């Protein structure tokens, strides 16, 4: 029986079919969990990432669709604008706290060569060697740490503002 496939491709195809079947099983399982519980097990894998994804989405919807606003200044005419500015500030901190939407970028990314080459170590195995010089790697890594600290501080500011105004998120 010939399927037009080489014998070496059959184990690979079996692995792909099994992998896809497992993936489909878990997606169906997560869909049932979201239906019954309102969340699925993927929230447990990285709760911080889920919250950083979920809260800005909810706040954007809330900003557009809410019917009332808390009043901080006592002047009811300014309540909506004042609350919009606070929501915009929280959303700004969330955007700046996200790696994808952060305005701070690593200027050394363009200079870095992220390609790798395998070099025979002479001991029966290959090692992975970067093609960049150490000084550039150090500058890139230092800038990455600065950006990480910047995004972390913005996420903390966003959650601090949410904690400060937690009783104001009503409609």
N, C-alpha and C positions, 0 to 999 in steps of 0.2 A: 504494500500500500504506500503510495507516494503522494504526499500533499504538496509537492513542489518546494518543500523546505529542506534545508540541509539538516542532518542529524544533530549538529551542534546548536542549531537554533531552537530545537524542541524544548530543552530544559529552560531556556530563557523565556520562551512563550508560556510554559507552565508557571514559572515564577510571576510573570506579568499578570496572568489570569488570576492566580491566587491573591496577589497584591491588590488588584482591582476589586476582587470579591470582598476582601477584608475592608477596603476603603468604603465600598458601597454599604457594607453591613454597619460600619461605624457612623456613616452619614445618616442612615435610617434610624439608628439608635439615638443619635443626637437630636434628630428631628422629633422623635417621640418624647425625649426628655424636655425639649423646649416647649412642646405642646402641653405636657402635663405639669411641669415644674416652672416653666417660664425661663429657664436657663438650662445649659447642658454641662456635661463634664469638662468641656474645654475651658470653662471658667476657672476650674481648679488648677489647670496647667500653668496659667500665668494671669493671676487675678489683676495685677497692676496693669498689664497690657489691655485686658478687657475693660477695666474701669476707664483707662485713658482713651479708649475707643468709644465707649458707651456714653460717658458723661457729656462730652462736647456735642455729640449727636442729639442727646436729649435737650441740652441747653439751647441749641440752635432752633429746635422745634418749639421749645417753650417760649423763646424770644419772639417768634413769629406768631404763635397761636394763642398766647395767653389773653385773658380778658381783663385782668387787673394788675396793679403794681403796688408794692409797698411804698409808703411815703416816709422819707427820712427827714426832709427839710420842713415839713409842716405845710408847705405850699402845694396844694393838690394839682395845680396846673403843671408843675415840674416833675411829678412823680414818674410818669412814663419815660421821659427823657433821662432822668436820673437813674432809674432802674435799668434802662437800656444801656447806659454807659457802664454800669457795674457789670452787667452780663457780657458786654463787649470786652471789658477788661479781663474777666475770667476766661472767656474764649481766647483772647489774645495770649494769655499765659499758657493755656493748654496747647495752642498752636506752636508757641515758642518752646514748649516742653516736649514736642514730638520731633523725632529725628527727621521725619520726612518733610515737615512744614516749617522747621526752624529756619530763621533768617541767617543764623551763623553757619558758615560753611568753612570747610577745611581747604584753604588755598593751596595746600600741598598735595591734594588729591590729583591735580592735573600733572604734577611733576613725578608722582609715584608711578612706578611700573609694577602693576599688580600681577604680572605674569611670573610664573615660576618655572624652573627647569630642574629635572631630576639629574643628580650627579651620582655616579657610582662611587660608593665610599670605600670600595676595596675589601669590604667585610661581608660581601654577599647580599647586601641590601642597598637600596638607593636612599639618598637623603634629599630633602626639598631645600633648595637654596634660592633666596630672593636675589633679584637682579639689581637692587638699589644699594646705594652706599649707606653706611651706618648713620652719618650725620643727618641725611634727609629722613631716614626712618625715625630718628629721635625727634626731629622737628614735627613730623607728621603725627607721631604718637602724643607729643606734648600738646599739640593743637587739638587732637581728638579728646584728650582729657579736659581741656578748657571748655570745649563744646559740651561734653558730658556734664560738667559741673553747671554750665549755663542752663541746659535743659532741665537738669534736676532741680535747680533753684526755681525755675519757672513753674514746674509741676507743683512744687511745694507752695508757691504763692497762690496758684489756682486752688489747691485743696484748702489752703488757709482761708481764702475768700469764701469758699463754699462753707467751711465750718463757721465763719463769721456770720453768714447770711442764711444759714440752714433753715431757719424758721420763716424765711421770706419766699421760698419756692412753692408757692401755692397758686391756685387759679380759681 
